Amino acid sequence: MLRISLSGLKPGVTLGKDIFSSNAQLLLPGGTVITQEHLDNFRSRNVFEVYINEAAPPSRSGKKFDDVFDDSLNVVKSFMLEAKLGKPLEFNEISDSTDLLVEQVFDARDLFRQMRLMKDKDDYLFTHSVNVALLSILLGRWLGCDKDTIKELGEAGLVHDVGKVFVPDYILNKPGKLSPEEFEEMKKHTLMGYNLLIQNEEISHNIANAALMHHERADGTGYPMGRTGYDNGLCVNVVAVADLYDAVTSTRVYSTKRSPYTAAEILWQESFGKLDPRVAKVFYDKVTNFYVGNQVLLSNNETGIVVFVDPTIPTRPMVMVGDKFYDLSRDRSITVLEIVD
């Protein structure tokens, strides 16, 4: 950690320690990636020195995040094309790609920023698969899983939607709401993915079950079997949470993306009787903290910086807009529409 004057500070470096105002108000938390707007705010608030983190060490592979993401997209595309054409599945490439993704998940704060930059990288089906893998790996770490389990969670994320290659394109890419008959066809992707994966001896039952049951809900309202209870296994329960979060925060043909705060609120609601509460609560408790320091667009069309998250209401942060502060935990008329940096 280095102490540096404001004159020598450049956008893109990571803040090493929290910065507080003279009245003990948190201005910016440690771990935030500094932007030009942050620098301007420092000057206006007479902040002259800060601590920054030295550059994170490169991964063992030596690859940058966007290169690993691109490679993973290509692996997922190839795997799904093989599945669609009925060719033997090359799961070793999925396994190797997961190893690289695991290496990238060393900084959760930067992970969410990098994933936002990759959101529109390719077709939703492929980017969603890579995102679910990354989020599943992160959840595995937050849950204290061993390295083999974390890798399995990542592999499950990469292939959980492979059955969608068998869904007719007119249903998969329909811009409007599916008819009841079309939705029944869509639901079949879970069973078709499971039937495909379970034939490969290299693929564990946990991974195949994640493809089959990531849309099941504990109250029986999910599909394809309408199972009840939380005993579907860790792999299923983690992928279910990661799948829902990424789906809500992504632009799809039939819906626009919503903010991470909206997604976290949905996860919180679904932790009561639908999603595994242990997994959903870990994600809910942690995810919103990683948006402190980010620039956000509010529903009143103002743009500001998230400066504080109340751990009891993490989806209703305090946002600084110039010299004004909006405490969304008290002012329920305003919401965060999106992260803009």
C-alpha positions in Angstrom: 0.0 0.0 0.0 1.4 3.4 -1.0 0.6 6.9 0.3 0.4 9.3 -2.6 -0.5 13.0 -3.0 -3.5 14.0 -5.0 -1.3 15.6 -7.7 0.3 12.3 -8.4 -3.0 10.3 -8.5 -4.3 9.0 -11.8 -7.7 7.5 -12.7 -7.7 3.7 -12.7 -5.8 3.0 -9.5 -7.4 1.3 -6.5 -7.9 3.1 -3.3 -6.2 1.4 -0.4 -8.0 2.9 2.6 -11.4 4.4 3.3 -11.6 8.2 3.0 -13.7 10.1 5.5 -14.8 13.7 5.7 -14.0 16.0 8.6 -17.4 15.0 10.2 -16.6 11.3 9.9 -18.8 10.7 6.9 -17.5 8.0 4.6 -16.6 9.6 1.3 -15.1 6.6 -0.5 -14.3 3.1 0.7 -11.0 1.3 0.2 -11.0 -0.9 -2.9 -12.7 1.6 -5.1 -11.2 2.1 -8.6 -10.5 5.9 -8.8 -12.2 7.9 -11.6 -11.7 11.5 -12.7 -14.9 12.4 -10.9 -13.5 11.0 -7.7 -10.4 13.2 -8.2 -12.5 16.3 -8.7 -14.5 15.5 -5.5 -11.3 15.0 -3.5 -10.2 18.5 -4.5 -13.5 20.1 -3.6 -13.3 18.4 -0.2 -9.7 19.3 0.5 -8.5 15.7 0.4 -4.8 16.0 -0.5 -3.3 12.5 0.2 -4.7 9.0 -0.1 -3.5 5.5 0.2 -3.6 3.3 -2.9 -3.1 -0.4 -3.6 -0.2 -1.4 -5.7 -1.1 -3.2 -8.9 -2.6 -6.7 -8.3 -0.2 -9.5 -9.3 -1.0 -11.1 -12.7 -2.7 -14.4 -12.8 -0.6 -17.5 -13.2 -1.7 -17.7 -16.9 -0.5 -14.1 -17.4 -3.8 -13.4 -19.2 -6.0 -10.3 -18.7 -9.6 -10.5 -17.7 -11.0 -9.5 -21.1 -8.8 -12.1 -22.9 -9.9 -14.9 -20.5 -13.6 -13.8 -21.0 -13.2 -13.9 -24.8 -11.5 -17.3 -24.6 -14.3 -18.6 -22.4 -17.0 -17.3 -24.8 -15.3 -19.2 -27.6 -15.2 -22.4 -25.6 -18.9 -22.1 -24.6 -19.8 -21.4 -28.3 -17.8 -24.5 -29.4 -19.3 -26.7 -26.7 -22.8 -25.7 -27.6 -22.3 -26.1 -31.3 -21.0 -29.6 -30.7 -24.0 -30.3 -28.6 -26.4 -29.0 -31.3 -24.7 -31.0 -34.0 -24.7 -34.2 -31.9 -20.9 -34.4 -31.8 -18.9 -35.8 -28.8 -18.5 -33.1 -26.2 -15.0 -31.8 -25.4 -15.5 -31.1 -21.7 -11.7 -30.8 -21.1 -11.9 -27.4 -22.8 -14.7 -26.4 -20.3 -12.5 -27.6 -17.5 -9.4 -25.7 -18.7 -11.5 -22.5 -19.2 -12.8 -22.8 -15.7 -9.3 -22.9 -14.3 -8.6 -19.6 -16.0 -11.8 -18.1 -14.7 -11.1 -19.2 -11.2 -7.8 -17.3 -11.4 -9.6 -14.1 -12.4 -11.9 -14.1 -9.4 -9.3 -12.7 -6.9 -10.8 -9.2 -6.6 -14.6 -9.2 -6.2 -14.9 -5.4 -6.6 -13.0 -5.4 -9.9 -14.9 -8.5 -11.0 -18.2 -6.7 -11.1 -16.8 -3.8 -12.9 -15.1 -6.0 -15.5 -18.3 -8.0 -16.0 -20.3 -4.8 -16.6 -17.8 -4.0 -19.4 -18.4 -7.5 -21.0 -22.2 -7.4 -20.8 -22.8 -6.8 -24.5 -19.8 -8.7 -25.7 -21.7 -11.3 -27.5 -25.0 -13.2 -27.8 -26.8 -13.3 -24.4 -26.7 -17.1 -24.2 -22.9 -17.1 -24.3 -22.1 -14.1 -22.1 -24.7 -15.3 -19.6 -23.0 -18.6 -19.3 -19.6 -17.1 -18.6 -21.1 -14.6 -16.2 -22.9 -17.3 -14.3 -19.7 -19.3 -14.1 -17.8 -16.2 -12.6 -20.6 -15.5 -10.1 -20.8 -19.2 -9.1 -17.0 -19.2 -8.5 -17.3 -16.0 -6.4 -20.2 -17.5 -4.4 -18.2 -20.6 -3.8 -15.4 -18.5 -2.3 -17.8 -16.5 -0.1 -19.3 -19.8 1.1 -15.9 -21.1 2.0 -15.9 -24.0 -0.4 -12.7 -26.0 -1.2 -11.0 -25.5 -4.5 -12.4 -28.6 -6.2 -16.0 -27.6 -5.3 -15.3 -24.0 -6.6 -14.1 -25.4 -9.9 -17.2 -27.6 -10.2 -19.4 -24.6 -9.5 -17.6 -22.7 -12.3 -18.0 -25.7 -14.7 -21.7 -25.9 -13.9 -22.1 -22.2 -14.6 -20.5 -22.5 -18.0 -22.8 -25.4 -19.2 -26.0 -24.9 -17.2 -27.9 -23.5 -20.2 -26.5 -25.9 -22.9 -30.0 -27.3 -23.4 -31.1 -24.0 -24.9 -29.4 -25.0 -28.2 -32.3 -27.4 -28.7 -35.0 -24.7 -28.2 -36.3 -23.3 -31.6 -34.7 -20.0 -32.4 -38.1 -18.3 -32.8 -38.8 -19.1 -29.1 -35.3 -18.4 -27.8 -35.2 -15.0 -29.6 -38.8 -13.9 -29.3 -38.9 -10.2 -28.3 -42.3 -10.5 -26.5 -43.8 -12.6 -23.9 -43.9 -16.3 -24.6 -47.3 -18.0 -25.1 -48.1 -20.8 -22.7 -47.2 -23.4 -25.4 -43.9 -21.6 -26.1 -43.0 -21.4 -22.5 -43.5 -25.2 -22.2 -41.1 -25.6 -25.0 -38.6 -23.3 -23.3 -38.8 -25.2 -20.0 -37.6 -28.3 -21.8 -34.1 -26.9 -22.1 -33.4 -28.0 -18.5 -34.2 -31.7 -19.2 -32.5 -31.7 -22.6 -29.3 -30.2 -21.1 -29.3 -32.8 -18.3 -29.9 -35.7 -20.7 -27.0 -34.5 -22.8 -24.5 -33.9 -19.9 -25.3 -37.1 -18.0 -24.1 -39.2 -21.0 -20.5 -37.8 -20.6 -18.5 -39.6 -17.9 -16.2 -36.6 -17.4 -19.2 -34.5 -16.2 -20.3 -34.9 -12.6 -23.9 -35.5 -11.6 -23.7 -32.2 -9.7 -23.0 -30.3 -12.9 -25.8 -32.2 -14.8 -28.2 -31.6 -12.0 -27.4 -27.8 -12.1 -28.5 -27.9 -15.8 -31.7 -29.7 -14.8 -32.7 -27.9 -11.7 -31.5 -24.3 -11.7 -35.0 -23.1 -12.3 -36.5 -25.2 -9.5 -37.9 -23.3 -6.5 -38.3 -24.6 -2.9 -42.0 -23.8 -2.9 -42.7 -26.0 -5.9 -43.3 -23.1 -8.4 -40.2 -23.9 -10.5 -39.6 -26.3 -13.3 -39.1 -28.8 -14.9 -40.4 -31.1 -12.0 -41.8 -28.6 -9.5 -39.6 -30.0 -6.7 -40.0 -28.7 -3.2 -37.4 -28.1 -0.5 -33.8 -27.0 -0.5 -32.1 -30.4 -1.0 -31.2 -30.1 -4.6 -27.5 -29.8 -3.7 -25.0 -26.9 -3.5 -24.2 -26.8 -7.2 -27.9 -26.4 -8.1 -28.5 -23.8 -5.4 -25.5 -21.7 -6.2 -26.1 -21.7 -10.0 -29.8 -20.8 -9.4 -28.8 -17.6 -7.5 -26.0 -16.7 -10.0 -28.4 -17.4 -12.9 -31.2 -15.1 -11.5 -28.8 -12.2 -10.7 -27.2 -12.2 -14.1 -30.5 -12.5 -15.9 -32.0 -9.6 -14.1 -29.0 -7.3 -14.6 -28.7 -8.2 -18.4 -30.5 -6.9 -21.4 -32.4 -9.7 -23.1 -34.6 -9.8 -26.2 -37.8 -9.5 -24.1 -36.6 -7.3 -21.2 -34.3 -4.5 -20.4 -31.6 -4.8 -17.7 -32.3 -3.7 -14.2 -29.9 -2.4 -11.6 -27.8 -4.7 -9.3 -29.9 -3.2 -6.4 -33.1 -4.4 -8.0 -31.6 -7.8 -8.6 -30.4 -8.0 -4.9 -33.9 -7.1 -3.7 -35.4 -9.9 -5.9 -32.9 -12.4 -4.5 -33.8 -11.3 -1.0 -37.5 -11.8 -1.7 -36.9 -15.2 -3.3 -34.8 -16.3 -0.3 -38.1 -16.6 1.6 -39.4 -20.0 0.3 -37.9 -20.1 -3.2 -34.0 -19.9 -3.3 -31.7 -21.5 -0.8 -31.7 -18.8 2.0 -28.0 -19.5 2.9 -26.7 -19.0 -0.6 -29.0 -16.1 -1.4 -28.3 -14.2 1.8 -24.5 -14.5 1.4 -24.9 -13.0 -2.1 -27.4 -10.3 -0.9 -25.3 -9.3 2.0 -22.1 -8.9 0.0 -22.9 -7.9 -3.5 -24.2 -4.4 -2.9 -21.1 -3.4 -0.9 -19.0 -3.8 -4.1 -20.9 -0.9 -5.7 -19.8 1.7 -3.1 -17.8 4.3 -5.0 -19.5 3.6 -8.3 -21.3 6.3 -10.2 -25.1 5.6 -10.5 -28.1 7.0 -12.3 -31.0 7.7 -9.9 -34.7 7.5 -10.8 -34.9 11.3 -10.5 -32.4 11.5 -13.4 -29.5 12.7 -11.2 -26.1 11.0 -11.3 -24.1 10.5 -8.1 -21.7 8.3 -6.3 -22.7 5.6 -3.8 -20.9 6.6 -0.6 -22.4 4.3 2.1 -24.4 1.1 2.4 -26.3 0.3 5.5 -25.8 -3.4 6.2 -29.4 -3.7 7.4 -30.8 -2.3 4.2 -28.0 -2.9 1.6 -30.2 -2.2 -1.4 -31.0 1.3 -0.3 -27.6 3.1 -0.3 -26.6 6.7 0.4 -25.7 8.6 -2.8 -23.8 11.8 -3.1 -24.8 14.1 -5.9 -22.5 17.1 -5.8 -22.9 18.6 -2.3 -26.3 16.8 -1.7 -26.8 13.4 -0.1 -29.8 11.1 -0.9 -30.4 8.5 1.8 -32.4 6.0 -0.2 -33.2 4.0 3.0 -35.3 6.9 4.1 -36.4 8.4 0.8 -38.3 5.5 -0.8 -39.4 7.7 -3.8 -35.9 7.4 -5.4 -34.2 4.2 -6.6 -31.0 3.4 -8.4 -31.7 2.8 -12.1 -28.2 1.6 -13.2 -24.5 1.7 -12.5 -22.9 4.0 -15.1 -19.2 3.5 -14.5 
